[in-house]
């Protein structure tokens, strides 16, 4: 049983969303780390940016695995 063309378009849209989330979260994390030190941002906020980036990456991994599983079967 294959994936219908409509569902394939939906999975492609989800894949694009995953790639955007990865790119934006990584970019924001890099900027926060580069700017945080010179501006004297407290360490608690640095951990907040780290955990936000980890959360985004975890979400992206889960959605990517769901897409992969659905396309396989």
ChimeraX attribute file (.defattr): number of C-alpha atoms within 10 A of each C-alpha:
attribute: neighborCount
match mode: 1-to-1
recipient: residues
	/A:1	5
	/A:2	10
	/A:3	13
	/A:4	9
	/A:5	9
	/A:6	9
	/A:7	13
	/A:8	15
	/A:9	12
	/A:10	13
	/A:11	20
	/A:12	13
	/A:13	12
	/A:14	17
	/A:15	17
	/A:16	12
	/A:17	15
	/A:18	19
	/A:19	14
	/A:20	13
	/A:21	17
	/A:22	18
	/A:23	13
	/A:24	13
	/A:25	20
	/A:26	17
	/A:27	13
	/A:28	14
	/A:29	19
	/A:30	15
	/A:31	11
	/A:32	16
	/A:33	16
	/A:34	11
	/A:35	12
	/A:36	15
	/A:37	12
	/A:38	8
	/A:39	8
	/A:40	8
	/A:41	13
	/A:42	10
	/A:43	11
	/A:44	9
	/A:45	12
	/A:46	16
	/A:47	12
	/A:48	11
	/A:49	18
	/A:50	18
	/A:51	13
	/A:52	15
	/A:53	21
	/A:54	15
	/A:55	13
	/A:56	18
	/A:57	18
	/A:58	13
	/A:59	15
	/A:60	20
	/A:61	14
	/A:62	13
	/A:63	17
	/A:64	18
	/A:65	12
	/A:66	14
	/A:67	17
	/A:68	13
	/A:69	10
	/A:70	14
	/A:71	13
	/A:72	10
	/A:73	8
